[in-house]
Amino acid sequence: MNIQIFGKSKCFDTKKAERYFKERRIKYQRVDIIAIGMSRGELSSVKSAVGLESMIDCDAPGAEILTYLAYDADREEKLLENPAFMKTPIVRNGKKATIGYCPEVWKKWE
């Protein structure tokens, strides 16, 4: 398994996701999505697994601008510019990904 956890430092669910993998002694890479962001390839991979709409955090300040963009390519560009608009944690395992705290899915990856 090659686990990446994209999260925000103050996100409770991100901390729970990290704890889940630590308790099972599964190595993971933590990426601070606000400080480092996500590459275009990573975003594309996650989008393929979960869909673009499920990645958008509608409650994030300023995220309402995404509802006015007609094309997915424009939304992707805005997400890359403003990673705070993404829901967290985003947990990636190769081509598979989840949004939020999903231990029932992660258990199947083991």
Biopython code that builds the backbone (N, CA, C, O; Angstrom):
import numpy as np
from Bio.PDB.StructureBuilder import StructureBuilder

atoms = [
    (1, "MET", "N", (0.837, -1.186, 0.000)),
    (1, "MET", "CA", (0.000, 0.000, 0.000)),
    (1, "MET", "C", (0.880, 1.247, 0.000)),
    (1, "MET", "O", (1.910, 1.304, 0.671)),
    (2, "ASN", "N", (0.455, 2.222, -0.755)),
    (2, "ASN", "CA", (1.139, 3.500, -0.823)),
    (2, "ASN", "C", (0.118, 4.580, -0.473)),
    (2, "ASN", "O", (-0.523, 5.148, -1.357)),
    (3, "ILE", "N", (-0.027, 4.857, 0.814)),
    (3, "ILE", "CA", (-1.077, 5.744, 1.309)),
    (3, "ILE", "C", (-0.581, 7.186, 1.382)),
    (3, "ILE", "O", (0.504, 7.463, 1.894)),
    (4, "GLN", "N", (-1.395, 8.090, 0.862)),
    (4, "GLN", "CA", (-1.168, 9.522, 1.008)),
    (4, "GLN", "C", (-2.408, 10.098, 1.689)),
    (4, "GLN", "O", (-3.538, 9.802, 1.301)),
    (5, "ILE", "N", (-2.178, 10.921, 2.705)),
    (5, "ILE", "CA", (-3.288, 11.601, 3.370)),
    (5, "ILE", "C", (-3.116, 13.102, 3.149)),
    (5, "ILE", "O", (-2.197, 13.723, 3.682)),
    (6, "PHE", "N", (-4.015, 13.667, 2.354)),
    (6, "PHE", "CA", (-4.030, 15.110, 2.130)),
    (6, "PHE", "C", (-5.005, 15.697, 3.143)),
    (6, "PHE", "O", (-6.176, 15.320, 3.176)),
    (7, "GLY", "N", (-4.523, 16.614, 3.965)),
    (7, "GLY", "CA", (-5.402, 17.166, 4.980)),
    (7, "GLY", "C", (-4.989, 18.550, 5.428)),
    (7, "GLY", "O", (-3.960, 19.088, 5.020)),
    (8, "LYS", "N", (-5.827, 19.106, 6.282)),
    (8, "LYS", "CA", (-5.573, 20.412, 6.881)),
    (8, "LYS", "C", (-5.137, 20.176, 8.322)),
    (8, "LYS", "O", (-5.647, 19.271, 8.984)),
    (9, "SER", "N", (-4.211, 20.972, 8.805)),
    (9, "SER", "CA", (-3.633, 20.740, 10.132)),
    (9, "SER", "C", (-4.663, 20.801, 11.263)),
    (9, "SER", "O", (-4.485, 20.142, 12.288)),
    (10, "LYS", "N", (-5.722, 21.568, 11.099)),
    (10, "LYS", "CA", (-6.724, 21.686, 12.165)),
    (10, "LYS", "C", (-7.975, 20.851, 11.912)),
    (10, "LYS", "O", (-8.988, 21.034, 12.587)),
    (11, "CYS", "N", (-7.913, 19.943, 10.952)),
    (11, "CYS", "CA", (-9.070, 19.113, 10.601)),
    (11, "CYS", "C", (-9.114, 17.871, 11.499)),
    (11, "CYS", "O", (-8.179, 17.070, 11.509)),
    (12, "PHE", "N", (-10.194, 17.722, 12.240)),
    (12, "PHE", "CA", (-10.350, 16.605, 13.168)),
    (12, "PHE", "C", (-10.362, 15.266, 12.419)),
    (12, "PHE", "O", (-9.736, 14.306, 12.867)),
    (13, "ASP", "N", (-11.063, 15.194, 11.288)),
    (13, "ASP", "CA", (-11.129, 13.937, 10.528)),
    (13, "ASP", "C", (-9.774, 13.553, 9.939)),
    (13, "ASP", "O", (-9.481, 12.366, 9.794)),
    (14, "THR", "N", (-8.955, 14.526, 9.601)),
    (14, "THR", "CA", (-7.602, 14.237, 9.113)),
    (14, "THR", "C", (-6.798, 13.568, 10.224)),
    (14, "THR", "O", (-6.091, 12.590, 9.980)),
    (15, "LYS", "N", (-6.905, 14.086, 11.431)),
    (15, "LYS", "CA", (-6.186, 13.499, 12.565)),
    (15, "LYS", "C", (-6.679, 12.081, 12.849)),
    (15, "LYS", "O", (-5.889, 11.199, 13.185)),
    (16, "LYS", "N", (-7.992, 11.866, 12.710)),
    (16, "LYS", "CA", (-8.547, 10.518, 12.916)),
    (16, "LYS", "C", (-8.030, 9.561, 11.849)),
    (16, "LYS", "O", (-7.731, 8.405, 12.149)),
    (17, "ALA", "N", (-7.920, 10.028, 10.611)),
    (17, "ALA", "CA", (-7.410, 9.186, 9.530)),
    (17, "ALA", "C", (-5.951, 8.801, 9.800)),
    (17, "ALA", "O", (-5.567, 7.645, 9.623)),
    (18, "GLU", "N", (-5.156, 9.758, 10.221)),
    (18, "GLU", "CA", (-3.758, 9.468, 10.551)),
    (18, "GLU", "C", (-3.674, 8.440, 11.676)),
    (18, "GLU", "O", (-2.867, 7.513, 11.620)),
    (19, "ARG", "N", (-4.510, 8.611, 12.691)),
    (19, "ARG", "CA", (-4.522, 7.677, 13.817)),
    (19, "ARG", "C", (-4.888, 6.267, 13.347)),
    (19, "ARG", "O", (-4.300, 5.284, 13.797)),
    (20, "TYR", "N", (-5.871, 6.178, 12.434)),
    (20, "TYR", "CA", (-6.297, 4.874, 11.909)),
    (20, "TYR", "C", (-5.102, 4.118, 11.337)),
    (20, "TYR", "O", (-4.899, 2.946, 11.655)),
    (21, "PHE", "N", (-4.311, 4.782, 10.495)),
    (21, "PHE", "CA", (-3.177, 4.110, 9.856)),
    (21, "PHE", "C", (-2.021, 3.880, 10.824)),
    (21, "PHE", "O", (-1.328, 2.868, 10.719)),
    (22, "LYS", "N", (-1.800, 4.798, 11.764)),
    (22, "LYS", "CA", (-0.751, 4.615, 12.773)),
    (22, "LYS", "C", (-1.034, 3.396, 13.632)),
    (22, "LYS", "O", (-0.138, 2.592, 13.892)),
    (23, "GLU", "N", (-2.287, 3.255, 14.077)),
    (23, "GLU", "CA", (-2.657, 2.139, 14.949)),
    (23, "GLU", "C", (-2.460, 0.793, 14.262)),
    (23, "GLU", "O", (-2.211, -0.209, 14.932)),
    (24, "ARG", "N", (-2.566, 0.756, 12.963)),
    (24, "ARG", "CA", (-2.404, -0.482, 12.198)),
    (24, "ARG", "C", (-0.994, -0.635, 11.635)),
    (24, "ARG", "O", (-0.708, -1.561, 10.876)),
    (25, "ARG", "N", (-0.124, 0.290, 12.022)),
    (25, "ARG", "CA", (1.275, 0.302, 11.580)),
    (25, "ARG", "C", (1.390, 0.277, 10.051)),
    (25, "ARG", "O", (2.229, -0.423, 9.485)),
    (26, "ILE", "N", (0.537, 1.049, 9.413)),
    (26, "ILE", "CA", (0.576, 1.190, 7.957)),
    (26, "ILE", "C", (1.248, 2.524, 7.654)),
    (26, "ILE", "O", (0.796, 3.576, 8.108)),
    (27, "LYS", "N", (2.321, 2.471, 6.888)),
    (27, "LYS", "CA", (3.044, 3.705, 6.559)),
    (27, "LYS", "C", (2.191, 4.561, 5.640)),
    (27, "LYS", "O", (1.474, 4.059, 4.774)),
    (28, "TYR", "N", (2.286, 5.862, 5.852)),
    (28, "TYR", "CA", (1.552, 6.808, 5.016)),
    (28, "TYR", "C", (2.368, 8.087, 4.886)),
    (28, "TYR", "O", (3.263, 8.368, 5.683)),
    (29, "GLN", "N", (2.031, 8.837, 3.870)),
    (29, "GLN", "CA", (2.654, 10.147, 3.673)),
    (29, "GLN", "C", (1.585, 11.194, 3.943)),
    (29, "GLN", "O", (0.515, 11.162, 3.335)),
    (30, "ARG", "N", (1.865, 12.114, 4.846)),
    (30, "ARG", "CA", (0.917, 13.187, 5.164)),
    (30, "ARG", "C", (1.299, 14.412, 4.351)),
    (30, "ARG", "O", (2.461, 14.820, 4.327)),
    (31, "VAL", "N", (0.313, 14.992, 3.690)),
    (31, "VAL", "CA", (0.530, 16.191, 2.890)),
    (31, "VAL", "C", (-0.400, 17.289, 3.405)),
    (31, "VAL", "O", (-1.621, 17.136, 3.390)),
    (32, "ASP", "N", (0.185, 18.392, 3.857)),
    (32, "ASP", "CA", (-0.619, 19.537, 4.290)),
    (32, "ASP", "C", (-1.143, 20.214, 3.028)),
    (32, "ASP", "O", (-0.399, 20.878, 2.306)),
    (33, "ILE", "N", (-2.420, 20.037, 2.781)),
    (33, "ILE", "CA", (-3.013, 20.505, 1.528)),
    (33, "ILE", "C", (-3.003, 22.035, 1.414)),
    (33, "ILE", "O", (-2.992, 22.572, 0.306)),
    (34, "ILE", "N", (-3.007, 22.725, 2.532)),
    (34, "ILE", "CA", (-2.980, 24.188, 2.501)),
    (34, "ILE", "C", (-1.567, 24.684, 2.181)),
    (34, "ILE", "O", (-1.401, 25.564, 1.336)),
    (35, "ALA", "N", (-0.557, 24.133, 2.840)),
    (35, "ALA", "CA", (0.822, 24.583, 2.655)),
    (35, "ALA", "C", (1.434, 24.084, 1.345)),
    (35, "ALA", "O", (2.129, 24.834, 0.660)),
    (36, "ILE", "N", (1.179, 22.828, 0.998)),
    (36, "ILE", "CA", (1.833, 22.217, -0.163)),
    (36, "ILE", "C", (0.899, 22.122, -1.360)),
    (36, "ILE", "O", (1.322, 22.296, -2.503)),
    (37, "GLY", "N", (-0.361, 21.850, -1.095)),
    (37, "GLY", "CA", (-1.321, 21.701, -2.190)),
    (37, "GLY", "C", (-1.303, 20.311, -2.784)),
    (37, "GLY", "O", (-0.806, 19.360, -2.181)),
    (38, "MET", "N", (-1.852, 20.213, -3.970)),
    (38, "MET", "CA", (-1.981, 18.938, -4.659)),
    (38, "MET", "C", (-1.560, 19.160, -6.111)),
    (38, "MET", "O", (-1.899, 20.183, -6.707)),
    (39, "SER", "N", (-0.834, 18.220, -6.672)),
    (39, "SER", "CA", (-0.419, 18.368, -8.068)),
    (39, "SER", "C", (-1.606, 18.114, -8.996)),
    (39, "SER", "O", (-2.619, 17.549, -8.585)),
    (40, "ARG", "N", (-1.469, 18.530, -10.220)),
    (40, "ARG", "CA", (-2.524, 18.327, -11.219)),
    (40, "ARG", "C", (-2.799, 16.831, -11.410)),
    (40, "ARG", "O", (-3.952, 16.422, -11.551)),
    (41, "GLY", "N", (-1.742, 16.021, -11.415)),
    (41, "GLY", "CA", (-1.891, 14.574, -11.569)),
    (41, "GLY", "C", (-2.606, 13.933, -10.393)),
    (41, "GLY", "O", (-3.454, 13.059, -10.572)),
    (42, "GLU", "N", (-2.257, 14.374, -9.183)),
    (42, "GLU", "CA", (-2.922, 13.854, -7.984)),
    (42, "GLU", "C", (-4.399, 14.229, -7.996)),
    (42, "GLU", "O", (-5.258, 13.403, -7.687)),
    (43, "LEU", "N", (-4.693, 15.476, -8.353)),
    (43, "LEU", "CA", (-6.089, 15.920, -8.415)),
    (43, "LEU", "C", (-6.863, 15.099, -9.437)),
    (43, "LEU", "O", (-7.997, 14.696, -9.182)),
    (44, "SER", "N", (-6.259, 14.855, -10.580)),
    (44, "SER", "CA", (-6.906, 14.069, -11.632)),
    (44, "SER", "C", (-7.183, 12.642, -11.168)),
    (44, "SER", "O", (-8.246, 12.088, -11.446)),
    (45, "SER", "N", (-6.222, 12.054, -10.463)),
    (45, "SER", "CA", (-6.378, 10.688, -9.960)),
    (45, "SER", "C", (-7.510, 10.601, -8.933)),
    (45, "SER", "O", (-8.330, 9.685, -8.985)),
    (46, "VAL", "N", (-7.552, 11.548, -8.009)),
    (46, "VAL", "CA", (-8.609, 11.560, -6.990)),
    (46, "VAL", "C", (-9.956, 11.815, -7.646)),
    (46, "VAL", "O", (-10.953, 11.183, -7.295)),
    (47, "LYS", "N", (-9.987, 12.741, -8.597)),
    (47, "LYS", "CA", (-11.232, 13.060, -9.309)),
    (47, "LYS", "C", (-11.778, 11.825, -10.024)),
    (47, "LYS", "O", (-12.989, 11.604, -10.036)),
    (48, "SER", "N", (-10.900, 11.022, -10.616)),
    (48, "SER", "CA", (-11.325, 9.797, -11.294)),
    (48, "SER", "C", (-11.937, 8.798, -10.320)),
    (48, "SER", "O", (-12.863, 8.066, -10.669)),
    (49, "ALA", "N", (-11.415, 8.771, -9.097)),
    (49, "ALA", "CA", (-11.880, 7.805, -8.104)),
    (49, "ALA", "C", (-13.179, 8.229, -7.421)),
    (49, "ALA", "O", (-14.049, 7.392, -7.177)),
    (50, "VAL", "N", (-13.321, 9.521, -7.110)),
    (50, "VAL", "CA", (-14.473, 9.949, -6.297)),
    (50, "VAL", "C", (-15.379, 10.968, -6.971)),
    (50, "VAL", "O", (-16.499, 11.194, -6.510)),
    (51, "GLY", "N", (-14.920, 11.583, -8.043)),
    (51, "GLY", "CA", (-15.717, 12.610, -8.712)),
    (51, "GLY", "C", (-15.377, 13.993, -8.185)),
    (51, "GLY", "O", (-15.071, 14.161, -7.004)),
    (52, "LEU", "N", (-15.433, 14.969, -9.057)),
    (52, "LEU", "CA", (-15.044, 16.336, -8.705)),
    (52, "LEU", "C", (-15.985, 16.968, -7.689)),
    (52, "LEU", "O", (-15.532, 17.655, -6.772)),
    (53, "GLU", "N", (-17.284, 16.747, -7.838)),
    (53, "GLU", "CA", (-18.265, 17.373, -6.936)),
    (53, "GLU", "C", (-18.053, 16.966, -5.484)),
    (53, "GLU", "O", (-18.223, 17.787, -4.583)),
    (54, "SER", "N", (-17.685, 15.711, -5.244)),
    (54, "SER", "CA", (-17.513, 15.253, -3.863)),
    (54, "SER", "C", (-16.253, 15.827, -3.219)),
    (54, "SER", "O", (-16.099, 15.758, -2.000)),
    (55, "MET", "N", (-15.356, 16.388, -4.017)),
    (55, "MET", "CA", (-14.127, 16.969, -3.486)),
    (55, "MET", "C", (-14.323, 18.391, -2.980)),
    (55, "MET", "O", (-13.519, 18.885, -2.189)),
    (56, "ILE", "N", (-15.376, 19.048, -3.427)),
    (56, "ILE", "CA", (-15.575, 20.459, -3.123)),
    (56, "ILE", "C", (-16.235, 20.638, -1.758)),
    (56, "ILE", "O", (-17.280, 20.051, -1.478)),
    (57, "ASP", "N", (-15.609, 21.456, -0.917)),
    (57, "ASP", "CA", (-16.154, 21.800, 0.398)),
    (57, "ASP", "C", (-16.970, 23.081, 0.244)),
    (57, "ASP", "O", (-16.422, 24.183, 0.259)),
    (58, "CYS", "N", (-18.263, 22.926, 0.098)),
    (58, "CYS", "CA", (-19.162, 24.071, -0.129)),
    (58, "CYS", "C", (-19.210, 25.022, 1.060)),
    (58, "CYS", "O", (-19.621, 26.173, 0.914)),
    (59, "ASP", "N", (-18.791, 24.549, 2.247)),
    (59, "ASP", "CA", (-18.819, 25.381, 3.447)),
    (59, "ASP", "C", (-17.558, 26.233, 3.618)),
    (59, "ASP", "O", (-17.504, 27.099, 4.492)),
    (60, "ALA", "N", (-16.549, 25.986, 2.785)),
    (60, "ALA", "CA", (-15.306, 26.755, 2.891)),
    (60, "ALA", "C", (-15.558, 28.206, 2.470)),
    (60, "ALA", "O", (-16.271, 28.454, 1.497)),
    (61, "PRO", "N", (-14.978, 29.158, 3.196)),
    (61, "PRO", "CA", (-15.166, 30.569, 2.829)),
    (61, "PRO", "C", (-14.675, 30.841, 1.407)),
    (61, "PRO", "O", (-13.530, 30.538, 1.070)),
    (62, "GLY", "N", (-15.536, 31.406, 0.588)),
    (62, "GLY", "CA", (-15.185, 31.741, -0.783)),
    (62, "GLY", "C", (-15.438, 30.640, -1.801)),
    (62, "GLY", "O", (-15.308, 30.870, -3.003)),
    (63, "ALA", "N", (-15.798, 29.446, -1.338)),
    (63, "ALA", "CA", (-15.987, 28.306, -2.244)),
    (63, "ALA", "C", (-17.223, 28.450, -3.125)),
    (63, "ALA", "O", (-17.369, 27.729, -4.112)),
    (64, "GLU", "N", (-18.103, 29.367, -2.778)),
    (64, "GLU", "CA", (-19.315, 29.544, -3.592)),
    (64, "GLU", "C", (-18.979, 29.961, -5.025)),
    (64, "GLU", "O", (-19.810, 29.821, -5.923)),
    (65, "ILE", "N", (-17.770, 30.470, -5.241)),
    (65, "ILE", "CA", (-17.365, 30.851, -6.596)),
    (65, "ILE", "C", (-17.359, 29.629, -7.524)),
    (65, "ILE", "O", (-17.579, 29.762, -8.728)),
    (66, "LEU", "N", (-17.108, 28.447, -6.965)),
    (66, "LEU", "CA", (-17.065, 27.225, -7.774)),
    (66, "LEU", "C", (-18.423, 26.878, -8.371)),
    (66, "LEU", "O", (-18.495, 26.223, -9.410)),
    (67, "THR", "N", (-19.495, 27.311, -7.724)),
    (67, "THR", "CA", (-20.832, 27.009, -8.241)),
    (67, "THR", "C", (-21.147, 27.819, -9.492)),
    (67, "THR", "O", (-22.025, 27.451, -10.272)),
    (68, "TYR", "N", (-20.428, 28.925, -9.682)),
    (68, "TYR", "CA", (-20.666, 29.773, -10.846)),
    (68, "TYR", "C", (-19.828, 29.378, -12.060)),
    (68, "TYR", "O", (-20.042, 29.889, -13.159)),
    (69, "LEU", "N", (-18.877, 28.470, -11.860)),
    (69, "LEU", "CA", (-18.030, 28.034, -12.975)),
    (69, "LEU", "C", (-18.722, 26.913, -13.731)),
    (69, "LEU", "O", (-19.149, 25.926, -13.132)),
    (70, "ALA", "N", (-18.831, 27.062, -15.034)),
    (70, "ALA", "CA", (-19.600, 26.126, -15.846)),
    (70, "ALA", "C", (-18.819, 24.858, -16.189)),
    (70, "ALA", "O", (-19.417, 23.793, -16.342)),
    (71, "TYR", "N", (-17.518, 24.952, -16.310)),
    (71, "TYR", "CA", (-16.727, 23.811, -16.791)),
    (71, "TYR", "C", (-15.913, 23.183, -15.668)),
    (71, "TYR", "O", (-15.393, 23.875, -14.793)),
    (72, "ASP", "N", (-15.814, 21.852, -15.711)),
    (72, "ASP", "CA", (-15.024, 21.141, -14.708)),
    (72, "ASP", "C", (-13.558, 21.569, -14.746)),
    (72, "ASP", "O", (-12.909, 21.647, -13.703)),
    (73, "ALA", "N", (-13.038, 21.846, -15.931)),
    (73, "ALA", "CA", (-11.641, 22.269, -16.049)),
    (73, "ALA", "C", (-11.407, 23.562, -15.269)),
    (73, "ALA", "O", (-10.363, 23.723, -14.637)),
    (74, "ASP", "N", (-12.369, 24.479, -15.307)),
    (74, "ASP", "CA", (-12.254, 25.723, -14.548)),
    (74, "ASP", "C", (-12.311, 25.451, -13.046)),
    (74, "ASP", "O", (-11.587, 26.071, -12.267)),
    (75, "ARG", "N", (-13.172, 24.526, -12.651)),
    (75, "ARG", "CA", (-13.276, 24.171, -11.228)),
    (75, "ARG", "C", (-11.984, 23.525, -10.737)),
    (75, "ARG", "O", (-11.503, 23.829, -9.645)),
    (76, "GLU", "N", (-11.426, 22.630, -11.553)),
    (76, "GLU", "CA", (-10.163, 21.994, -11.191)),
    (76, "GLU", "C", (-9.069, 23.038, -10.997)),
    (76, "GLU", "O", (-8.311, 22.984, -10.029)),
    (77, "GLU", "N", (-8.996, 23.973, -11.914)),
    (77, "GLU", "CA", (-7.991, 25.037, -11.835)),
    (77, "GLU", "C", (-8.159, 25.836, -10.541)),
    (77, "GLU", "O", (-7.175, 26.164, -9.877)),
    (78, "LYS", "N", (-9.402, 26.147, -10.185)),
    (78, "LYS", "CA", (-9.690, 26.904, -8.969)),
    (78, "LYS", "C", (-9.308, 26.086, -7.729)),
    (78, "LYS", "O", (-8.795, 26.642, -6.758)),
    (79, "LEU", "N", (-9.557, 24.763, -7.754)),
    (79, "LEU", "CA", (-9.168, 23.905, -6.628)),
    (79, "LEU", "C", (-7.651, 23.855, -6.470)),
    (79, "LEU", "O", (-7.140, 23.843, -5.351)),
    (80, "LEU", "N", (-6.930, 23.827, -7.597)),
    (80, "LEU", "CA", (-5.474, 23.823, -7.524)),
    (80, "LEU", "C", (-4.948, 25.142, -6.966)),
    (80, "LEU", "O", (-3.963, 25.158, -6.228)),
    (81, "GLU", "N", (-5.603, 26.244, -7.317)),
    (81, "GLU", "CA", (-5.212, 27.564, -6.815)),
    (81, "GLU", "C", (-5.577, 27.742, -5.343)),
    (81, "GLU", "O", (-4.846, 28.388, -4.593)),
    (82, "ASN", "N", (-6.707, 27.167, -4.932)),
    (82, "ASN", "CA", (-7.233, 27.326, -3.571)),
    (82, "ASN", "C", (-7.533, 25.960, -2.952)),
    (82, "ASN", "O", (-8.693, 25.553, -2.907)),
    (83, "PRO", "N", (-6.518, 25.252, -2.477)),
    (83, "PRO", "CA", (-6.756, 23.920, -1.912)),
    (83, "PRO", "C", (-7.650, 23.923, -0.681)),
    (83, "PRO", "O", (-8.137, 22.868, -0.275)),
    (84, "ALA", "N", (-7.875, 25.084, -0.080)),
    (84, "ALA", "CA", (-8.770, 25.167, 1.087)),
    (84, "ALA", "C", (-10.210, 24.865, 0.683)),
    (84, "ALA", "O", (-11.047, 24.610, 1.549)),
    (85, "PHE", "N", (-10.514, 24.888, -0.606)),
    (85, "PHE", "CA", (-11.860, 24.587, -1.094)),
    (85, "PHE", "C", (-12.127, 23.081, -1.160)),
    (85, "PHE", "O", (-13.239, 22.669, -1.491)),
    (86, "MET", "N", (-11.117, 22.251, -0.847)),
    (86, "MET", "CA", (-11.290, 20.794, -0.906)),
    (86, "MET", "C", (-11.688, 20.241, 0.453)),
    (86, "MET", "O", (-11.214, 20.706, 1.489)),
    (87, "LYS", "N", (-12.572, 19.237, 0.437)),
    (87, "LYS", "CA", (-12.921, 18.513, 1.661)),
    (87, "LYS", "C", (-11.714, 17.684, 2.073)),
    (87, "LYS", "O", (-10.946, 17.228, 1.226)),
    (88, "THR", "N", (-11.554, 17.495, 3.358)),
    (88, "THR", "CA", (-10.448, 16.683, 3.856)),
    (88, "THR", "C", (-10.950, 15.709, 4.909)),
    (88, "THR", "O", (-12.002, 15.946, 5.501)),
    (89, "PRO", "N", (-10.242, 14.637, 5.158)),
    (89, "PRO", "CA", (-9.018, 14.225, 4.484)),
    (89, "PRO", "C", (-9.314, 13.567, 3.142)),
    (89, "PRO", "O", (-10.370, 12.970, 2.933)),
    (90, "ILE", "N", (-8.357, 13.696, 2.257)),
    (90, "ILE", "CA", (-8.380, 12.946, 1.001)),
    (90, "ILE", "C", (-7.327, 11.868, 1.183)),
    (90, "ILE", "O", (-6.141, 12.169, 1.318)),
    (91, "VAL", "N", (-7.753, 10.617, 1.186)),
    (91, "VAL", "CA", (-6.832, 9.503, 1.387)),
    (91, "VAL", "C", (-6.705, 8.759, 0.064)),
    (91, "VAL", "O", (-7.692, 8.294, -0.506)),
    (92, "ARG", "N", (-5.474, 8.659, -0.407)),
    (92, "ARG", "CA", (-5.187, 8.048, -1.706)),
    (92, "ARG", "C", (-4.373, 6.778, -1.535)),
    (92, "ARG", "O", (-3.432, 6.734, -0.744)),
    (93, "ASN", "N", (-4.737, 5.759, -2.273)),
    (93, "ASN", "CA", (-3.987, 4.509, -2.322)),
    (93, "ASN", "C", (-3.883, 4.127, -3.795)),
    (93, "ASN", "O", (-4.731, 3.397, -4.309)),
    (94, "GLY", "N", (-2.860, 4.612, -4.468)),
    (94, "GLY", "CA", (-2.732, 4.385, -5.903)),
    (94, "GLY", "C", (-3.850, 5.078, -6.656)),
    (94, "GLY", "O", (-3.995, 6.297, -6.572)),
    (95, "LYS", "N", (-4.647, 4.309, -7.392)),
    (95, "LYS", "CA", (-5.765, 4.858, -8.160)),
    (95, "LYS", "C", (-7.044, 4.975, -7.335)),
    (95, "LYS", "O", (-8.027, 5.563, -7.784)),
    (96, "LYS", "N", (-7.026, 4.411, -6.127)),
    (96, "LYS", "CA", (-8.202, 4.472, -5.252)),
    (96, "LYS", "C", (-8.093, 5.695, -4.348)),
    (96, "LYS", "O", (-6.993, 6.135, -4.013)),
    (97, "ALA", "N", (-9.245, 6.237, -3.959)),
    (97, "ALA", "CA", (-9.239, 7.397, -3.066)),
    (97, "ALA", "C", (-10.553, 7.486, -2.315)),
    (97, "ALA", "O", (-11.579, 6.964, -2.752)),
    (98, "THR", "N", (-10.498, 8.163, -1.168)),
    (98, "THR", "CA", (-11.702, 8.447, -0.386)),
    (98, "THR", "C", (-11.649, 9.905, 0.067)),
    (98, "THR", "O", (-10.583, 10.514, 0.149)),
    (99, "ILE", "N", (-12.822, 10.437, 0.354)),
    (99, "ILE", "CA", (-12.943, 11.780, 0.914)),
    (99, "ILE", "C", (-13.591, 11.620, 2.280)),
    (99, "ILE", "O", (-14.632, 10.977, 2.406)),
    (100, "GLY", "N", (-12.975, 12.207, 3.308)),
    (100, "GLY", "CA", (-13.519, 12.089, 4.651)),
    (100, "GLY", "C", (-12.974, 10.869, 5.378)),
    (100, "GLY", "O", (-12.078, 10.180, 4.890)),
    (101, "TYR", "N", (-13.526, 10.624, 6.538)),
    (101, "TYR", "CA", (-13.106, 9.497, 7.372)),
    (101, "TYR", "C", (-13.883, 8.256, 6.951)),
    (101, "TYR", "O", (-15.089, 8.171, 7.187)),
    (102, "CYS", "N", (-13.202, 7.290, 6.329)),
    (102, "CYS", "CA", (-13.864, 6.103, 5.751)),
    (102, "CYS", "C", (-13.140, 4.809, 6.126)),
    (102, "CYS", "O", (-12.597, 4.143, 5.245)),
    (103, "PRO", "N", (-13.117, 4.436, 7.405)),
    (103, "PRO", "CA", (-12.377, 3.235, 7.799)),
    (103, "PRO", "C", (-12.897, 1.953, 7.154)),
    (103, "PRO", "O", (-12.132, 1.012, 6.941)),
    (104, "GLU", "N", (-14.197, 1.909, 6.840)),
    (104, "GLU", "CA", (-14.735, 0.694, 6.214)),
    (104, "GLU", "C", (-14.137, 0.462, 4.820)),
    (104, "GLU", "O", (-13.978, -0.687, 4.408)),
    (105, "VAL", "N", (-13.809, 1.514, 4.102)),
    (105, "VAL", "CA", (-13.170, 1.396, 2.787)),
    (105, "VAL", "C", (-11.694, 1.076, 2.961)),
    (105, "VAL", "O", (-11.159, 0.225, 2.250)),
    (106, "TRP", "N", (-11.027, 1.747, 3.895)),
    (106, "TRP", "CA", (-9.601, 1.536, 4.110)),
    (106, "TRP", "C", (-9.313, 0.113, 4.547)),
    (106, "TRP", "O", (-8.268, -0.442, 4.206)),
    (107, "LYS", "N", (-10.230, -0.486, 5.300)),
    (107, "LYS", "CA", (-10.050, -1.855, 5.764)),
    (107, "LYS", "C", (-9.936, -2.811, 4.567)),
    (107, "LYS", "O", (-9.181, -3.782, 4.612)),
    (108, "LYS", "N", (-10.690, -2.526, 3.503)),
    (108, "LYS", "CA", (-10.641, -3.353, 2.291)),
    (108, "LYS", "C", (-9.322, -3.217, 1.558)),
    (108, "LYS", "O", (-8.944, -4.101, 0.788)),
    (109, "TRP", "N", (-8.616, -2.118, 1.788)),
    (109, "TRP", "CA", (-7.328, -1.902, 1.122)),
    (109, "TRP", "C", (-6.213, -2.718, 1.750)),
    (109, "TRP", "O", (-5.200, -2.982, 1.102)),
    (110, "GLU", "N", (-6.385, -3.122, 3.005)),
    (110, "GLU", "CA", (-5.323, -3.828, 3.736)),
    (110, "GLU", "C", (-5.057, -5.199, 3.161)),
    (110, "GLU", "O", (-4.194, -5.921, 3.661)),
]
sb = StructureBuilder()
sb.init_structure("model")
sb.init_model(0)
sb.init_chain("A")
sb.init_seg("    ")
for serial, (resi, resn, name, xyz) in enumerate(atoms, 1):
    if name == "N":
        sb.init_residue(resn, " ", resi, " ")
    sb.init_atom(name, np.array(xyz, "f"), 0.0, 1.0, " ", f" {name:<3s}", serial, name[0])
structure = sb.get_structure()
